[in-house]
Amino acid sequence: MKIDYRTQGTCSSNIEIEVENDIITDVHFTGGCNGNLKGISSLVKGMKVDDVISRLEGIHCGNKSTSCPDQLCKALRAMKA
């Protein structure tokens, strides 16, 4: 399953996610902090969707109420709904 998620409240504007059998196989962020987001993408590949949500959900970026990792979790939750 491929997800194309428009982010809100972050420097990145979009997240493309591929999931097979509840395992994340690819993540690509558009915009944002290039190195950090490549790192996050690499770390979550091969992880179960629920494990990523439990580790990254609720992370804030500075004084913002969300972050790119938190938006990734919102995308994954939307996919599960």
mmCIF file as gemmi writes it, N, C-alpha and C atoms, coordinates in Angstrom:
data_model
loop_
_atom_site.group_PDB
_atom_site.id
_atom_site.type_symbol
_atom_site.label_atom_id
_atom_site.label_alt_id
_atom_site.label_comp_id
_atom_site.label_asym_id
_atom_site.label_entity_id
_atom_site.label_seq_id
_atom_site.pdbx_PDB_ins_code
_atom_site.Cartn_x
_atom_site.Cartn_y
_atom_site.Cartn_z
_atom_site.occupancy
_atom_site.B_iso_or_equiv
_atom_site.pdbx_formal_charge
_atom_site.auth_seq_id
_atom_site.auth_asym_id
_atom_site.pdbx_PDB_model_num
ATOM 1 N N . MET Axp A 1 ? 0.849 -1.17 0 1 0 ? 1 A 1
ATOM 2 C CA . MET Axp A 1 ? 0 0 0 1 0 ? 1 A 1
ATOM 3 C C . MET Axp A 1 ? 0.9 1.239 0 1 0 ? 1 A 1
ATOM 4 N N . LYS Axp A 2 ? 0.558 2.183 -0.825 1 0 ? 2 A 1
ATOM 5 C CA . LYS Axp A 2 ? 1.312 3.432 -0.903 1 0 ? 2 A 1
ATOM 6 C C . LYS Axp A 2 ? 0.432 4.57 -0.384 1 0 ? 2 A 1
ATOM 7 N N . ILE Axp A 3 ? 1.019 5.422 0.443 1 0 ? 3 A 1
ATOM 8 C CA . ILE Axp A 3 ? 0.314 6.556 1.038 1 0 ? 3 A 1
ATOM 9 C C . ILE Axp A 3 ? 1.015 7.836 0.6 1 0 ? 3 A 1
ATOM 10 N N . ASP Axp A 4 ? 0.245 8.827 0.246 1 0 ? 4 A 1
ATOM 11 C CA . ASP Axp A 4 ? 0.753 10.155 -0.079 1 0 ? 4 A 1
ATOM 12 C C . ASP Axp A 4 ? 0.069 11.106 0.898 1 0 ? 4 A 1
ATOM 13 N N . TYR Axp A 5 ? 0.818 11.621 1.876 1 0 ? 5 A 1
ATOM 14 C CA . TYR Axp A 5 ? 0.235 12.396 2.969 1 0 ? 5 A 1
ATOM 15 C C . TYR Axp A 5 ? 0.747 13.831 2.953 1 0 ? 5 A 1
ATOM 16 N N . ARG Axp A 6 ? -0.169 14.778 2.918 1 0 ? 6 A 1
ATOM 17 C CA . ARG Axp A 6 ? 0.162 16.211 2.967 1 0 ? 6 A 1
ATOM 18 C C . ARG Axp A 6 ? 0.309 16.607 4.426 1 0 ? 6 A 1
ATOM 19 N N . THR Axp A 7 ? 1.493 17.041 4.825 1 0 ? 7 A 1
ATOM 20 C CA . THR Axp A 7 ? 1.759 17.385 6.223 1 0 ? 7 A 1
ATOM 21 C C . THR Axp A 7 ? 1.18 18.745 6.582 1 0 ? 7 A 1
ATOM 22 N N . GLN Axp A 8 ? 1.042 18.964 7.886 1 0 ? 8 A 1
ATOM 23 C CA . GLN Axp A 8 ? 0.564 20.251 8.404 1 0 ? 8 A 1
ATOM 24 C C . GLN Axp A 8 ? 1.454 20.683 9.557 1 0 ? 8 A 1
ATOM 25 N N . GLY Axp A 9 ? 1.892 21.938 9.521 1 0 ? 9 A 1
ATOM 26 C CA . GLY Axp A 9 ? 2.644 22.509 10.629 1 0 ? 9 A 1
ATOM 27 C C . GLY Axp A 9 ? 4.111 22.155 10.679 1 0 ? 9 A 1
ATOM 28 N N . THR Axp A 10 ? 4.662 21.635 9.572 1 0 ? 10 A 1
ATOM 29 C CA . THR Axp A 10 ? 6.082 21.277 9.546 1 0 ? 10 A 1
ATOM 30 C C . THR Axp A 10 ? 6.761 21.872 8.315 1 0 ? 10 A 1
ATOM 31 N N . CYS Axp A 11 ? 8.08 21.838 8.319 1 0 ? 11 A 1
ATOM 32 C CA . CYS Axp A 11 ? 8.84 22.333 7.168 1 0 ? 11 A 1
ATOM 33 C C . CYS Axp A 11 ? 8.686 21.411 5.967 1 0 ? 11 A 1
ATOM 34 N N . SER Axp A 12 ? 8.549 20.113 6.223 1 0 ? 12 A 1
ATOM 35 C CA . SER Axp A 12 ? 8.282 19.205 5.101 1 0 ? 12 A 1
ATOM 36 C C . SER Axp A 12 ? 6.829 19.408 4.675 1 0 ? 12 A 1
ATOM 37 N N . SER Axp A 13 ? 6.566 19.195 3.403 1 0 ? 13 A 1
ATOM 38 C CA . SER Axp A 13 ? 5.224 19.449 2.889 1 0 ? 13 A 1
ATOM 39 C C . SER Axp A 13 ? 4.46 18.176 2.542 1 0 ? 13 A 1
ATOM 40 N N . ASN Axp A 14 ? 5.184 17.066 2.404 1 0 ? 14 A 1
ATOM 41 C CA . ASN Axp A 14 ? 4.542 15.829 1.971 1 0 ? 14 A 1
ATOM 42 C C . ASN Axp A 14 ? 5.371 14.634 2.42 1 0 ? 14 A 1
ATOM 43 N N . ILE Axp A 15 ? 4.679 13.508 2.676 1 0 ? 15 A 1
ATOM 44 C CA . ILE Axp A 15 ? 5.364 12.256 3.001 1 0 ? 15 A 1
ATOM 45 C C . ILE Axp A 15 ? 4.775 11.16 2.121 1 0 ? 15 A 1
ATOM 46 N N . GLU Axp A 16 ? 5.645 10.443 1.433 1 0 ? 16 A 1
ATOM 47 C CA . GLU Axp A 16 ? 5.232 9.271 0.664 1 0 ? 16 A 1
ATOM 48 C C . GLU Axp A 16 ? 5.704 8.047 1.435 1 0 ? 16 A 1
ATOM 49 N N . ILE Axp A 17 ? 4.764 7.132 1.714 1 0 ? 17 A 1
ATOM 50 C CA . ILE Axp A 17 ? 5.072 5.964 2.532 1 0 ? 17 A 1
ATOM 51 C C . ILE Axp A 17 ? 4.596 4.713 1.807 1 0 ? 17 A 1
ATOM 52 N N . GLU Axp A 18 ? 5.425 3.681 1.833 1 0 ? 18 A 1
ATOM 53 C CA . GLU Axp A 18 ? 5.023 2.382 1.306 1 0 ? 18 A 1
ATOM 54 C C . GLU Axp A 18 ? 5.033 1.377 2.452 1 0 ? 18 A 1
ATOM 55 N N . VAL Axp A 19 ? 3.926 0.623 2.574 1 0 ? 19 A 1
ATOM 56 C CA . VAL Axp A 19 ? 3.767 -0.364 3.64 1 0 ? 19 A 1
ATOM 57 C C . VAL Axp A 19 ? 3.304 -1.675 3.018 1 0 ? 19 A 1
ATOM 58 N N . GLU Axp A 20 ? 3.953 -2.769 3.409 1 0 ? 20 A 1
ATOM 59 C CA . GLU Axp A 20 ? 3.548 -4.106 2.976 1 0 ? 20 A 1
ATOM 60 C C . GLU Axp A 20 ? 3.451 -5.002 4.198 1 0 ? 20 A 1
ATOM 61 N N . ASN Axp A 21 ? 2.295 -5.639 4.391 1 0 ? 21 A 1
ATOM 62 C CA . ASN Axp A 21 ? 2.086 -6.55 5.518 1 0 ? 21 A 1
ATOM 63 C C . ASN Axp A 21 ? 2.418 -5.894 6.859 1 0 ? 21 A 1
ATOM 64 N N . ASP Axp A 22 ? 1.986 -4.638 7.023 1 0 ? 22 A 1
ATOM 65 C CA . ASP Axp A 22 ? 2.179 -3.871 8.26 1 0 ? 22 A 1
ATOM 66 C C . ASP Axp A 22 ? 3.645 -3.506 8.53 1 0 ? 22 A 1
ATOM 67 N N . ILE Axp A 23 ? 4.504 -3.635 7.527 1 0 ? 23 A 1
ATOM 68 C CA . ILE Axp A 23 ? 5.916 -3.272 7.647 1 0 ? 23 A 1
ATOM 69 C C . ILE Axp A 23 ? 6.2 -2.112 6.694 1 0 ? 23 A 1
ATOM 70 N N . ILE Axp A 24 ? 6.873 -1.082 7.203 1 0 ? 24 A 1
ATOM 71 C CA . ILE Axp A 24 ? 7.227 0.064 6.367 1 0 ? 24 A 1
ATOM 72 C C . ILE Axp A 24 ? 8.393 -0.338 5.46 1 0 ? 24 A 1
ATOM 73 N N . THR Axp A 25 ? 8.192 -0.176 4.157 1 0 ? 25 A 1
ATOM 74 C CA . THR Axp A 25 ? 9.233 -0.55 3.196 1 0 ? 25 A 1
ATOM 75 C C . THR Axp A 25 ? 9.944 0.66 2.593 1 0 ? 25 A 1
ATOM 76 N N . ASP Axp A 26 ? 9.314 1.838 2.628 1 0 ? 26 A 1
ATOM 77 C CA . ASP Axp A 26 ? 9.953 3.046 2.094 1 0 ? 26 A 1
ATOM 78 C C . ASP Axp A 26 ? 9.254 4.283 2.621 1 0 ? 26 A 1
ATOM 79 N N . VAL Axp A 27 ? 10.03 5.317 2.88 1 0 ? 27 A 1
ATOM 80 C CA . VAL Axp A 27 ? 9.499 6.62 3.309 1 0 ? 27 A 1
ATOM 81 C C . VAL Axp A 27 ? 10.301 7.7 2.606 1 0 ? 27 A 1
ATOM 82 N N . HIS Axp A 28 ? 9.597 8.694 2.053 1 0 ? 28 A 1
ATOM 83 C CA . HIS Axp A 28 ? 10.271 9.833 1.422 1 0 ? 28 A 1
ATOM 84 C C . HIS Axp A 28 ? 9.548 11.111 1.83 1 0 ? 28 A 1
ATOM 85 N N . PHE Axp A 29 ? 10.295 12.04 2.443 1 0 ? 29 A 1
ATOM 86 C CA . PHE Axp A 29 ? 9.774 13.348 2.828 1 0 ? 29 A 1
ATOM 87 C C . PHE Axp A 29 ? 10.121 14.356 1.742 1 0 ? 29 A 1
ATOM 88 N N . THR Axp A 30 ? 9.197 15.279 1.459 1 0 ? 30 A 1
ATOM 89 C CA . THR Axp A 30 ? 9.459 16.389 0.547 1 0 ? 30 A 1
ATOM 90 C C . THR Axp A 30 ? 9.649 17.636 1.399 1 0 ? 30 A 1
ATOM 91 N N . GLY Axp A 31 ? 10.795 18.294 1.24 1 0 ? 31 A 1
ATOM 92 C CA . GLY Axp A 31 ? 11.101 19.471 2.041 1 0 ? 31 A 1
ATOM 93 C C . GLY Axp A 31 ? 11.615 19.07 3.411 1 0 ? 31 A 1
ATOM 94 N N . GLY Axp A 32 ? 11.776 20.056 4.277 1 0 ? 32 A 1
ATOM 95 C CA . GLY Axp A 32 ? 12.237 19.784 5.63 1 0 ? 32 A 1
ATOM 96 C C . GLY Axp A 32 ? 13.746 19.659 5.721 1 0 ? 32 A 1
ATOM 97 N N . CYS Axp A 33 ? 14.219 19.165 6.843 1 0 ? 33 A 1
ATOM 98 C CA . CYS Axp A 33 ? 15.648 19.01 7.13 1 0 ? 33 A 1
ATOM 99 C C . CYS Axp A 33 ? 16.154 17.733 6.462 1 0 ? 33 A 1
ATOM 100 N N . ASN Axp A 34 ? 16.768 17.875 5.33 1 0 ? 34 A 1
ATOM 101 C CA . ASN Axp A 34 ? 17.119 16.759 4.458 1 0 ? 34 A 1
ATOM 102 C C . ASN Axp A 34 ? 17.837 15.62 5.176 1 0 ? 34 A 1
ATOM 103 N N . GLY Axp A 35 ? 18.909 15.909 5.874 1 0 ? 35 A 1
ATOM 104 C CA . GLY Axp A 35 ? 19.687 14.855 6.525 1 0 ? 35 A 1
ATOM 105 C C . GLY Axp A 35 ? 18.903 14.15 7.616 1 0 ? 35 A 1
ATOM 106 N N . ASN Axp A 36 ? 18.221 14.922 8.463 1 0 ? 36 A 1
ATOM 107 C CA . ASN Axp A 36 ? 17.441 14.323 9.546 1 0 ? 36 A 1
ATOM 108 C C . ASN Axp A 36 ? 16.329 13.438 8.998 1 0 ? 36 A 1
ATOM 109 N N . LEU Axp A 37 ? 15.655 13.901 7.961 1 0 ? 37 A 1
ATOM 110 C CA . LEU Axp A 37 ? 14.536 13.136 7.423 1 0 ? 37 A 1
ATOM 111 C C . LEU Axp A 37 ? 15.004 11.896 6.676 1 0 ? 37 A 1
ATOM 112 N N . LYS Axp A 38 ? 16.175 11.958 6.05 1 0 ? 38 A 1
ATOM 113 C CA . LYS Axp A 38 ? 16.748 10.747 5.45 1 0 ? 38 A 1
ATOM 114 C C . LYS Axp A 38 ? 17.073 9.744 6.55 1 0 ? 38 A 1
ATOM 115 N N . GLY Axp A 39 ? 17.573 10.248 7.679 1 0 ? 39 A 1
ATOM 116 C CA . GLY Axp A 39 ? 17.883 9.379 8.81 1 0 ? 39 A 1
ATOM 117 C C . GLY Axp A 39 ? 16.641 8.719 9.365 1 0 ? 39 A 1
ATOM 118 N N . ILE Axp A 40 ? 15.577 9.488 9.565 1 0 ? 40 A 1
ATOM 119 C CA . ILE Axp A 40 ? 14.315 8.937 10.066 1 0 ? 40 A 1
ATOM 120 C C . ILE Axp A 40 ? 13.79 7.889 9.087 1 0 ? 40 A 1
ATOM 121 N N . SER Axp A 41 ? 13.815 8.211 7.805 1 0 ? 41 A 1
ATOM 122 C CA . SER Axp A 41 ? 13.342 7.28 6.782 1 0 ? 41 A 1
ATOM 123 C C . SER Axp A 41 ? 14.109 5.966 6.849 1 0 ? 41 A 1
ATOM 124 N N . SER Axp A 42 ? 15.413 6.047 6.982 1 0 ? 42 A 1
ATOM 125 C CA . SER Axp A 42 ? 16.243 4.857 7.041 1 0 ? 42 A 1
ATOM 126 C C . SER Axp A 42 ? 15.962 4.045 8.308 1 0 ? 42 A 1
ATOM 127 N N . LEU Axp A 43 ? 15.771 4.723 9.428 1 0 ? 43 A 1
ATOM 128 C CA . LEU Axp A 43 ? 15.531 4.029 10.695 1 0 ? 43 A 1
ATOM 129 C C . LEU Axp A 43 ? 14.197 3.293 10.739 1 0 ? 43 A 1
ATOM 130 N N . VAL Axp A 44 ? 13.159 3.862 10.118 1 0 ? 44 A 1
ATOM 131 C CA . VAL Axp A 44 ? 11.835 3.233 10.211 1 0 ? 44 A 1
ATOM 132 C C . VAL Axp A 44 ? 11.615 2.138 9.17 1 0 ? 44 A 1
ATOM 133 N N . LYS Axp A 45 ? 12.435 2.079 8.135 1 0 ? 45 A 1
ATOM 134 C CA . LYS Axp A 45 ? 12.3 1.011 7.138 1 0 ? 45 A 1
ATOM 135 C C . LYS Axp A 45 ? 12.485 -0.336 7.818 1 0 ? 45 A 1
ATOM 136 N N . GLY Axp A 46 ? 11.561 -1.242 7.559 1 0 ? 46 A 1
ATOM 137 C CA . GLY Axp A 46 ? 11.626 -2.56 8.156 1 0 ? 46 A 1
ATOM 138 C C . GLY Axp A 46 ? 10.895 -2.664 9.484 1 0 ? 46 A 1
ATOM 139 N N . MET Axp A 47 ? 10.412 -1.543 10.004 1 0 ? 47 A 1
ATOM 140 C CA . MET Axp A 47 ? 9.691 -1.55 11.283 1 0 ? 47 A 1
ATOM 141 C C . MET Axp A 47 ? 8.2 -1.758 11.069 1 0 ? 47 A 1
ATOM 142 N N . LYS Axp A 48 ? 7.538 -2.316 12.079 1 0 ? 48 A 1
ATOM 143 C CA . LYS Axp A 48 ? 6.091 -2.426 12.067 1 0 ? 48 A 1
ATOM 144 C C . LYS Axp A 48 ? 5.479 -1.051 12.264 1 0 ? 48 A 1
ATOM 145 N N . VAL Axp A 49 ? 4.344 -0.828 11.623 1 0 ? 49 A 1
ATOM 146 C CA . VAL Axp A 49 ? 3.652 0.459 11.698 1 0 ? 49 A 1
ATOM 147 C C . VAL Axp A 49 ? 3.397 0.852 13.147 1 0 ? 49 A 1
ATOM 148 N N . ASP Axp A 50 ? 2.864 -0.051 13.961 1 0 ? 50 A 1
ATOM 149 C CA . ASP Axp A 50 ? 2.541 0.277 15.35 1 0 ? 50 A 1
ATOM 150 C C . ASP Axp A 50 ? 3.781 0.61 16.174 1 0 ? 50 A 1
ATOM 151 N N . ASP Axp A 51 ? 4.906 -0.009 15.868 1 0 ? 51 A 1
ATOM 152 C CA . ASP Axp A 51 ? 6.145 0.294 16.584 1 0 ? 51 A 1
ATOM 153 C C . ASP Axp A 51 ? 6.623 1.71 16.277 1 0 ? 51 A 1
ATOM 154 N N . VAL Axp A 52 ? 6.502 2.116 15.024 1 0 ? 52 A 1
ATOM 155 C CA . VAL Axp A 52 ? 6.891 3.483 14.649 1 0 ? 52 A 1
ATOM 156 C C . VAL Axp A 52 ? 5.983 4.486 15.36 1 0 ? 52 A 1
ATOM 157 N N . ILE Axp A 53 ? 4.69 4.222 15.351 1 0 ? 53 A 1
ATOM 158 C CA . ILE Axp A 53 ? 3.74 5.122 16.012 1 0 ? 53 A 1
ATOM 159 C C . ILE Axp A 53 ? 4.063 5.234 17.5 1 0 ? 53 A 1
ATOM 160 N N . SER Axp A 54 ? 4.326 4.119 18.156 1 0 ? 54 A 1
ATOM 161 C CA . SER Axp A 54 ? 4.579 4.159 19.6 1 0 ? 54 A 1
ATOM 162 C C . SER Axp A 54 ? 5.869 4.898 19.942 1 0 ? 54 A 1
ATOM 163 N N . ARG Axp A 55 ? 6.836 4.905 19.046 1 0 ? 55 A 1
ATOM 164 C CA . ARG Axp A 55 ? 8.118 5.579 19.321 1 0 ? 55 A 1
ATOM 165 C C . ARG Axp A 55 ? 8.135 7.056 18.935 1 0 ? 55 A 1
ATOM 166 N N . LEU Axp A 56 ? 7.413 7.42 17.869 1 0 ? 56 A 1
ATOM 167 C CA . LEU Axp A 56 ? 7.574 8.766 17.313 1 0 ? 56 A 1
ATOM 168 C C . LEU Axp A 56 ? 6.382 9.7 17.512 1 0 ? 56 A 1
ATOM 169 N N . GLU Axp A 57 ? 5.234 9.159 17.848 1 0 ? 57 A 1
ATOM 170 C CA . GLU Axp A 57 ? 4.042 9.995 17.981 1 0 ? 57 A 1
ATOM 171 C C . GLU Axp A 57 ? 4.196 10.989 19.136 1 0 ? 57 A 1
ATOM 172 N N . GLY Axp A 58 ? 3.797 12.221 18.879 1 0 ? 58 A 1
ATOM 173 C CA . GLY Axp A 58 ? 3.803 13.254 19.914 1 0 ? 58 A 1
ATOM 174 C C . GLY Axp A 58 ? 5.095 14.046 20.024 1 0 ? 58 A 1
ATOM 175 N N . ILE Axp A 59 ? 6.091 13.74 19.205 1 0 ? 59 A 1
ATOM 176 C CA . ILE Axp A 59 ? 7.338 14.508 19.228 1 0 ? 59 A 1
ATOM 177 C C . ILE Axp A 59 ? 7.059 15.905 18.676 1 0 ? 59 A 1
ATOM 178 N N . HIS Axp A 60 ? 7.598 16.914 19.351 1 0 ? 60 A 1
ATOM 179 C CA . HIS Axp A 60 ? 7.429 18.307 18.922 1 0 ? 60 A 1
ATOM 180 C C . HIS Axp A 60 ? 8.734 18.805 18.316 1 0 ? 60 A 1
ATOM 181 N N . CYS Axp A 61 ? 8.629 19.796 17.463 1 0 ? 61 A 1
ATOM 182 C CA . CYS Axp A 61 ? 9.795 20.44 16.86 1 0 ? 61 A 1
ATOM 183 C C . CYS Axp A 61 ? 9.833 21.882 17.353 1 0 ? 61 A 1
ATOM 184 N N . GLY Axp A 62 ? 10.785 22.192 18.214 1 0 ? 62 A 1
ATOM 185 C CA . GLY Axp A 62 ? 10.85 23.538 18.78 1 0 ? 62 A 1
ATOM 186 C C . GLY Axp A 62 ? 9.568 23.864 19.514 1 0 ? 62 A 1
ATOM 187 N N . ASN Axp A 63 ? 8.99 25.014 19.181 1 0 ? 63 A 1
ATOM 188 C CA . ASN Axp A 63 ? 7.737 25.417 19.837 1 0 ? 63 A 1
ATOM 189 C C . ASN Axp A 63 ? 6.497 25.005 19.046 1 0 ? 63 A 1
ATOM 190 N N . LYS Axp A 64 ? 6.684 24.202 17.999 1 0 ? 64 A 1
ATOM 191 C CA . LYS Axp A 64 ? 5.552 23.72 17.205 1 0 ? 64 A 1
ATOM 192 C C . LYS Axp A 64 ? 4.862 22.571 17.948 1 0 ? 64 A 1
ATOM 193 N N . SER Axp A 65 ? 3.589 22.384 17.691 1 0 ? 65 A 1
ATOM 194 C CA . SER Axp A 65 ? 2.844 21.316 18.361 1 0 ? 65 A 1
ATOM 195 C C . SER Axp A 65 ? 2.984 19.971 17.656 1 0 ? 65 A 1
ATOM 196 N N . THR Axp A 66 ? 3.796 19.917 16.613 1 0 ? 66 A 1
ATOM 197 C CA . THR Axp A 66 ? 4.018 18.681 15.86 1 0 ? 66 A 1
ATOM 198 C C . THR Axp A 66 ? 5.441 18.678 15.333 1 0 ? 66 A 1
ATOM 199 N N . SER Axp A 67 ? 5.776 17.66 14.577 1 0 ? 67 A 1
ATOM 200 C CA . SER Axp A 67 ? 7.102 17.529 13.964 1 0 ? 67 A 1
ATOM 201 C C . SER Axp A 67 ? 6.964 16.607 12.764 1 0 ? 67 A 1
ATOM 202 N N . CYS Axp A 68 ? 8.028 16.464 12.003 1 0 ? 68 A 1
ATOM 203 C CA . CYS Axp A 68 ? 7.98 15.529 10.873 1 0 ? 68 A 1
ATOM 204 C C . CYS Axp A 68 ? 7.76 14.09 11.345 1 0 ? 68 A 1
ATOM 205 N N . PRO Axp A 69 ? 8.439 13.63 12.42 1 0 ? 69 A 1
ATOM 206 C CA . PRO Axp A 69 ? 8.145 12.281 12.896 1 0 ? 69 A 1
ATOM 207 C C . PRO Axp A 69 ? 6.69 12.128 13.361 1 0 ? 69 A 1
ATOM 208 N N . ASP Axp A 70 ? 6.147 13.148 14.015 1 0 ? 70 A 1
ATOM 209 C CA . ASP Axp A 70 ? 4.753 13.11 14.46 1 0 ? 70 A 1
ATOM 210 C C . ASP Axp A 70 ? 3.806 13.078 13.258 1 0 ? 70 A 1
ATOM 211 N N . GLN Axp A 71 ? 4.126 13.825 12.214 1 0 ? 71 A 1
ATOM 212 C CA . GLN Axp A 71 ? 3.299 13.817 11.006 1 0 ? 71 A 1
ATOM 213 C C . GLN Axp A 71 ? 3.362 12.459 10.318 1 0 ? 71 A 1
ATOM 214 N N . LEU Axp A 72 ? 4.515 11.797 10.364 1 0 ? 72 A 1
ATOM 215 C CA . LEU Axp A 72 ? 4.621 10.442 9.835 1 0 ? 72 A 1
ATOM 216 C C . LEU Axp A 72 ? 3.634 9.53 10.568 1 0 ? 72 A 1
ATOM 217 N N . CYS Axp A 73 ? 3.542 9.68 11.873 1 0 ? 73 A 1
ATOM 218 C CA . CYS Axp A 73 ? 2.606 8.874 12.66 1 0 ? 73 A 1
ATOM 219 C C . CYS Axp A 73 ? 1.162 9.186 12.3 1 0 ? 73 A 1
ATOM 220 N N . LYS Axp A 74 ? 0.862 10.45 12.073 1 0 ? 74 A 1
ATOM 221 C CA . LYS Axp A 74 ? -0.5 10.821 11.666 1 0 ? 74 A 1
ATOM 222 C C . LYS Axp A 74 ? -0.855 10.173 10.323 1 0 ? 74 A 1
ATOM 223 N N . ALA Axp A 75 ? 0.112 10.144 9.42 1 0 ? 75 A 1
ATOM 224 C CA . ALA Axp A 75 ? -0.101 9.492 8.119 1 0 ? 75 A 1
ATOM 225 C C . ALA Axp A 75 ? -0.345 7.997 8.301 1 0 ? 75 A 1
ATOM 226 N N . LEU Axp A 76 ? 0.437 7.37 9.16 1 0 ? 76 A 1
ATOM 227 C CA . LEU Axp A 76 ? 0.279 5.937 9.397 1 0 ? 76 A 1
ATOM 228 C C . LEU Axp A 76 ? -1.061 5.636 10.06 1 0 ? 76 A 1
ATOM 229 N N . ARG Axp A 77 ? -1.48 6.467 10.989 1 0 ? 77 A 1
ATOM 230 C CA . ARG Axp A 77 ? -2.793 6.285 11.622 1 0 ? 77 A 1
ATOM 231 C C . ARG Axp A 77 ? -3.921 6.443 10.591 1 0 ? 77 A 1
ATOM 232 N N . ALA Axp A 78 ? -3.787 7.424 9.703 1 0 ? 78 A 1
ATOM 233 C CA . ALA Axp A 78 ? -4.797 7.628 8.655 1 0 ? 78 A 1
ATOM 234 C C . ALA Axp A 78 ? -4.869 6.411 7.749 1 0 ? 78 A 1
ATOM 235 N N . MET Axp A 79 ? -3.737 5.805 7.475 1 0 ? 79 A 1
ATOM 236 C CA . MET Axp A 79 ? -3.69 4.619 6.639 1 0 ? 79 A 1
ATOM 237 C C . MET Axp A 79 ? -4.414 3.453 7.318 1 0 ? 79 A 1
ATOM 238 N N . LYS Axp A 80 ? -4.265 3.347 8.62 1 0 ? 80 A 1
ATOM 239 C CA . LYS Axp A 80 ? -4.882 2.249 9.361 1 0 ? 80 A 1
ATOM 240 C C . LYS Axp A 80 ? -6.406 2.402 9.512 1 0 ? 80 A 1
ATOM 241 N N . ALA Axp A 81 ? -6.88 3.64 9.412 1 0 ? 81 A 1
ATOM 242 C CA . ALA Axp A 81 ? -8.316 3.903 9.629 1 0 ? 81 A 1
ATOM 243 C C . ALA Axp A 81 ? -9.18 3.38 8.498 1 0 ? 81 A 1
